[in-house]
Amino acid sequence: MLEFTKQELNRIQILDQEIDPDNFDSKGLPSDTHVVMYVVGGKTLYDAVRAYTKVDIFDCYHDKVKTHNGSILDIRSGYGNVRPNMYGKIQTGGNEE
């Protein structure tokens, strides 16, 4: 499991890590949820993430997986069924609202 610093979490909100994309239940999650597919140590992993822009997700994950000799394979949107403003602001830096 990737570990993120508070500074890295200022740009993204991790909803869940190492999910099974075939059995991922995104009901109740905001519609700005993205699933990041990446490889670390020869293993393909998936995380559910929120951010204000897809670029923020890419930048954060690229820097993180690069240090583990990994790479990002895909970032997909279209998950969740709750309007983002109804779900709440993106939690950043590990701070609670």
VMD Tcl script that draws the C-alpha trace (Angstrom):
set ca {
  {0.00 0.00 0.00}
  {1.34 3.41 -0.94}
  {1.88 5.82 1.93}
  {1.19 9.50 1.29}
  {2.53 12.44 3.27}
  {0.34 15.29 4.50}
  {1.86 17.50 1.81}
  {0.89 15.00 -0.91}
  {-2.60 14.72 0.57}
  {-3.04 18.48 0.19}
  {-3.89 17.79 -3.46}
  {-5.84 14.53 -3.33}
  {-8.19 12.56 -1.06}
  {-7.72 8.80 -0.93}
  {-11.14 7.14 -0.57}
  {-9.88 3.53 -0.63}
  {-6.68 1.75 -1.58}
  {-5.99 -1.57 -3.27}
  {-9.58 -2.05 -4.34}
  {-10.87 -4.81 -6.61}
  {-12.21 -2.82 -9.59}
  {-14.54 -5.66 -10.64}
  {-16.26 -5.68 -7.24}
  {-15.87 -2.01 -6.28}
  {-19.14 -0.57 -5.01}
  {-19.03 3.13 -5.76}
  {-22.62 3.80 -4.66}
  {-22.64 6.50 -2.04}
  {-19.35 7.97 -3.27}
  {-19.12 11.33 -5.05}
  {-19.25 11.38 -8.83}
  {-15.79 13.00 -8.91}
  {-14.27 9.69 -7.77}
  {-11.46 8.37 -9.98}
  {-9.89 4.92 -9.99}
  {-6.12 4.97 -10.46}
  {-4.54 1.83 -11.93}
  {-0.81 1.57 -11.31}
  {1.97 -1.00 -11.11}
  {4.39 -1.27 -8.17}
  {6.72 -4.23 -7.73}
  {5.17 -6.03 -10.69}
  {1.72 -5.96 -9.06}
  {-1.21 -4.04 -10.59}
  {-3.10 -2.08 -7.95}
  {-6.17 0.17 -7.93}
  {-7.05 3.10 -5.65}
  {-10.23 5.20 -5.43}
  {-9.27 8.88 -5.24}
  {-10.85 12.35 -5.32}
  {-9.19 15.58 -6.40}
  {-10.15 18.88 -7.93}
  {-8.33 17.96 -11.15}
  {-7.12 14.74 -12.75}
  {-3.71 16.42 -13.09}
  {-3.43 16.57 -9.29}
  {-4.04 12.83 -9.12}
  {-1.51 12.11 -11.85}
  {1.17 14.35 -10.35}
  {0.83 12.87 -6.88}
  {0.74 9.24 -8.01}
  {3.48 9.69 -10.62}
  {5.87 11.05 -8.02}
  {4.94 8.29 -5.55}
  {5.10 5.25 -7.84}
  {8.26 6.51 -9.53}
  {10.12 6.13 -6.22}
  {8.98 2.47 -6.13}
  {10.03 1.81 -9.77}
  {6.38 1.71 -10.76}
  {4.16 3.47 -13.26}
  {0.62 4.73 -13.71}
  {-1.36 2.75 -16.26}
  {-4.74 4.51 -16.20}
  {-6.91 7.03 -14.36}
  {-10.62 6.46 -14.94}
  {-13.57 8.59 -13.97}
  {-17.27 7.83 -13.97}
  {-17.60 6.35 -10.51}
  {-19.91 7.41 -7.71}
  {-23.50 8.58 -7.82}
  {-23.54 11.45 -5.31}
  {-23.12 15.03 -6.47}
  {-19.73 16.21 -5.18}
  {-21.21 19.27 -3.44}
  {-23.66 17.00 -1.61}
  {-20.85 14.65 -0.50}
  {-18.74 17.43 0.96}
  {-15.53 19.20 0.22}
  {-12.47 17.20 -0.70}
  {-10.65 16.46 2.53}
  {-6.99 17.39 2.15}
  {-3.97 17.03 4.34}
  {-5.70 14.57 6.63}
  {-7.70 17.39 8.22}
  {-11.27 16.84 9.30}
  {-14.00 19.28 8.31}
}
mol new
graphics top color blue
foreach p $ca { graphics top sphere $p radius 0.5 }
foreach p [lrange $ca 0 end-1] q [lrange $ca 1 end] { graphics top cylinder $p $q radius 0.2 }
display resetview
